[in-house]
Structures are given as C-alpha cells and as structure tokens.
C-alpha cells in the first residue's frame, strides 16, 4: 500500500488504529433491533445467530499470532480493517438466522487478528516512548464505537435501512485508513521480552487465566450493553429508534471519557486499586439497569457500566503483554481469545436468558461475574 496520509506521531497512529477498528465494528449494534425484526426471530434465536462473530474471533485469536508475524502488522491492520465493514454490510442482507451466523464468521476472523495487532502495537509504542497510554488508546476505541453508535442511531431515526447504513461505513472506513494510517509502520519488538517465537496455538497459562477472570465481567457486560441495550430500551420502555440506539452510544461515551484519564490514576494508585473501584461502579450500573424504573434511569445505568468497564481489559492486556514467560504475542492472544470472545459469545447467549426470563435478566446475571472479577483483581498487582 502506498505510504500517504497525515504524518501523525507514534502514539496518535495507535490511537487512530483503535478508533478506526471500533468504528468498523460499532455500526451494526444500534441496528440490531431492526435486523432482529427483519429476521423475524425471538431473542434466543437471534442471540445464537450473533455467535457467528464469536466463532470467527476465537479461531483468529487462537491461530493468528504466527501468521501476523509473517504478514506484518501494517498489512494486517490496513487490509483487515478495510475488510471488516464489508463483511458486516454483507451480513446485514441475511434472510435467515443461519445465514446471518455464517456471514458474521468472516467479520469475527478480522476482529481477532486486529485485536492482537492493535494491543501489541500499543504496548510496544509504550515501551519505545517510555509513556503509559494503553488506557488512552482504548479510549479512542470507545470514541470510535460512540461515533459509530451515534451515526447508527441517527440514521435509524430518519429511516435509513441497516443495509444502506452499513454499506456507507465501508467507504468511510477506507477514507479514514488512508488519511490516518497511510504512514503507519509497525513498532519494534520489546527488547526485554522473551525471544521465543509466538506459539502456533495460544494456550492460556494459569497466570493468564487469572487475568481472564479479572476482565471477564467487564467484557461480558460491555458486550451485553452493545448487543442488547438498544433492544432493552425498545422492549422495556418502548423507546424511539434514536433513544434506543443512543443507549449504545451512552455507554461508549462514558467509557471513552474514563479511559482518557485512567492512565494517570493507574500511575498514582496502582492497577489493583483502580480495577476494584471500577468493578464497584460496574456492579452499581448493572444493578441500576436491571431495576431501572424509567428510560433515563436505564441510560444512567448504561453510563455507569461504561465507566466500570473502561480500564479493566486494558489493564489486563498490559499485564499480559509484559509477562516474560513466553512470546508477548502469545500471551496477548491467549488473554484476548478468551476475554474478547466473552465479549462476543457471552452476550448472544444472554439472549436465551432474555427470552426465558425477560431482557432485564440479560444484565442481572452479570452481577455474580462482577464478584468473581473483584476476587481475581489481585492478578494485576505489580510483582
């Protein structure tokens, strides 16, 4: 690819990569109520169809490490980020849940590979510059998701179909990649980490599994907010399309604002303290959504959930990338393949809970996971 575009500093290229990655993902979520209605299925069957993304992501996260090292982070990031919205645009034309499932698998394959690339790039540039900004990088992910959610809510309100909306995202993403990442180059490997090559299969170790438990509630509840918040607002409060879609954007906006300032708090108060405070906020927000008497109370709950989920996964990713027991790409992929798939796989399965017990319970069942994460958060302690 020709190297053209804005000459951004190293950190800002990473921020742009996170933003465009999330923008490519985020467009479909505010349109899920309309896609569900078009398929003519209940929450349980629709949730199972959404698992197609998770299946592709699991395969990609499990086996992508060595492939990405051979292909190169630049080509992988630019190529797959351009393809991701194409696959979502195609999936929006599915006429059956099975077709929707199958058409989401290629999107999941892209997501898994991009997830490894952007997190490794953030960690390597942190090491290269001597500055902590992993949480700020994830803040730009939230900003991208917020912009995509707000755009989707607005287009839904004025009657633009999900198919036309997601088709529009394709050229917008391509233009953003050319402008912001045209001069992107992969950062060098950390010199202080293990020189072993990335494992062909990213097997999680005991240390990585503790990090998984720490991030699990944040990933599941962040995914639940993305998958079910718009449908929740429609079914519980009869919200208009814009307000229903705005629930997706509200959580992303609160998450983004918190992530912008999280790195300073982590430096001052240590990762474990910050994580446990945020998990407490996450529990309060989840409880409020579960019991919300009005639509505005539910929006406040989604905002608190956004705050609570903000820094948990970035902190776990930093801890995984800094482990020296094996190649950093392997540890990052091992954490991501479980935690990130929980973001994609858990919430669709919550559709079965929603169908059987009501959509409020799609959020209520996340409360025990918050307790598990509070117990496991000690894994973030610097040793």
Order of alpha helices (4+ residues) and beta strands (2+ residues): alpha-alpha-alpha-alpha-alpha-alpha-alpha-alpha-alpha-alpha-alpha-alpha-alpha-alpha-alpha-alpha
